[in-house]
Amino acid sequence: MNFIRPRQSSAALGAELKRHIGRHVEKQFDWNAFPSNNGFADLERAQMRYIGAGGSPKVGDPATLKPEHFTLSLIYKHVGKYAACHAHEIEESFLILNGVLTVGWELDGDVVEVRLGPKDMILNARDIGHGFRNDGIEPVLMSISVDVGKPLPPRYLYHPKNTDPELARRFGAAPGKTLAFDPESSHPLQKLMARHVIRATGQPSHFDAAGITTKIYVGPGGIASETCRKDMMGVPPRVKVKPYQRDVEEAFLVLDGEITIGWIAEDGSLAEAELGPRDLVMTPAGRPRWFANNSVAPATIWRVVGERGTETVHFTADES
Ligand SMILES: [Fe+2]
């Protein structure tokens, strides 16, 4: 008789897995995450921290997962509000989840503005002045990740505390000095930005043997980076991958659909959790894990892996 004994579930591993999950409905948006915005209504924004503080000084938040190579948070921005132009010595990505965000980069008084829609991303380069503004008709929700190698505070270049508010709203561009993003332009700032913007609809999908599609955002095949890989995975219904592991941490933020994640203990026992939209799991280095889509609809997952370089994990379908 062909009999396979089911793996035992482990309560201890289940508790550990739960500690590495951020459930959207259990978390809070923080309207006071950025003290430099206090007193400036036009700069209002809310932050929901999943991994680390993500540019906020609130690094000790116990409701937040401890970062290793990157942070991950959500930022909410009302229509008409903006973030003042600043620079920092770390890379920072903005992935738009809802709405349309205008992101401006400034160099020597010139500003290039790009409009980003859902699932578009910009990787703000180190030391480049950048700000953002919601010129749309609906609120913007985006996911921000920064590398935590050099967690220095931002240098504000055009903040309304010491800049004409209209100039600050334009990220430092004098009238006539704002350029609409044009990836074909020969302007040095346009060329630089063009290497750091990913349009979801412009990225090729890679199909693997397990049936999963991947669009690479950051890493070989996407934007070059010295820190982390970032990509968007599509997982069809009824697809399950065989266990795999990594030498670094890996985060999944579910954008659409549902996903089941399973961890495997040293003794072979199991823990599972089901994640829905805006839920996150961060699996630490070395932990064997698998995932599956047990729902009737495809799942879309934003994935951040705490290393640079070529992907080493290749999924295999588990059809058992
Ligand atoms: Fe920034």
Boltz pocket constraint, residues with backbone or C-beta under 6 A from the ligand:
constraints:
  - pocket:
      binder: B
      contacts: [[A, 86], [A, 88], [A, 92], [A, 124], [A, 130], [A, 154]]
      max_distance: 6.0
